[in-house]
Amino acid sequence: MRYLISGLVQGVGFRWFVARHARSLGLAGYARNLPDGRVEVVVSGPEDSLPALERLLRAGPANAQVQEVERSQEPAAFPLGKSFDIR
């Protein structure tokens, strides 16, 4: 799954927040800042963990102001590895 999060999401610890929660949910993938100010999160793992992660993405850490979360399906062949990284 791929999420694009917009709002005040850079410079507020958003990627670290996502990484901590994604790892605890057993998800692999990455979070990275995009040049347009959004954060991209790409994850794979147990399907039942994805709704919990999406709720966390919509809330964000204390200093974030999430305006929108766009979700799209990533191709199954997208290589993510076995850990969750911050890029």
C-alpha positions in Angstrom: 0.0 0.0 0.0 1.2 3.5 -0.7 0.1 6.6 1.3 0.7 10.2 0.5 0.2 12.5 3.5 -0.2 16.2 3.1 -0.3 19.1 5.5 2.3 20.1 8.1 4.1 16.7 8.0 7.8 17.6 7.4 10.0 18.8 10.2 7.7 17.5 12.9 9.0 13.9 13.4 6.4 12.4 11.1 8.7 9.8 9.5 10.0 8.6 12.8 6.5 8.4 14.2 5.4 6.3 11.2 8.5 4.0 11.4 8.0 3.3 15.1 4.3 2.3 14.6 4.9 0.5 11.4 7.6 -1.7 13.0 5.3 -2.4 16.0 2.6 -3.5 13.6 5.0 -5.9 11.8 5.0 -3.8 8.5 7.9 -3.4 6.1 8.6 -0.5 3.8 9.7 3.1 4.1 8.7 6.7 4.8 10.3 9.6 3.0 9.8 13.3 2.5 8.8 14.5 -1.0 10.0 17.7 -2.6 6.4 19.1 -2.6 6.1 18.9 1.2 4.2 15.6 1.5 5.4 12.4 3.1 5.3 9.2 1.2 4.7 5.9 3.1 5.0 2.6 1.3 4.2 -0.5 3.3 3.6 -4.2 3.1 2.7 -6.8 5.7 -0.3 -8.2 7.4 -3.5 -6.9 5.9 -5.1 -6.5 9.3 -2.4 -4.1 10.4 -3.0 -1.6 7.6 -6.2 0.0 9.0 -4.4 0.7 12.3 -1.5 2.3 10.4 -3.8 4.4 8.3 -5.5 5.7 11.5 -2.1 6.7 12.9 -1.2 8.4 9.6 -4.4 10.5 9.8 -3.6 11.5 13.4 0.2 12.0 13.0 2.5 13.0 15.9 1.7 15.9 18.2 3.2 18.7 16.1 1.9 17.5 12.8 -1.2 18.9 11.1 -2.5 16.2 8.6 -4.8 17.6 6.0 -5.1 14.6 3.6 -4.1 11.0 3.3 -4.2 9.5 -0.2 -4.1 5.7 -0.4 -3.3 3.6 -3.5 -2.4 0.0 -4.1 1.2 -0.8 -4.9 2.0 -3.6 -7.3 2.7 -6.9 -5.5 6.2 -7.1 -7.1 7.3 -3.8 -5.4 10.4 -4.7 -3.5 10.3 -3.5 0.1 12.6 -5.8 2.1 11.9 -7.0 5.6 12.3 -3.8 7.7 10.8 -0.4 7.8 13.2 2.4 6.9 13.3 6.2 6.9 14.6 7.6 3.7 
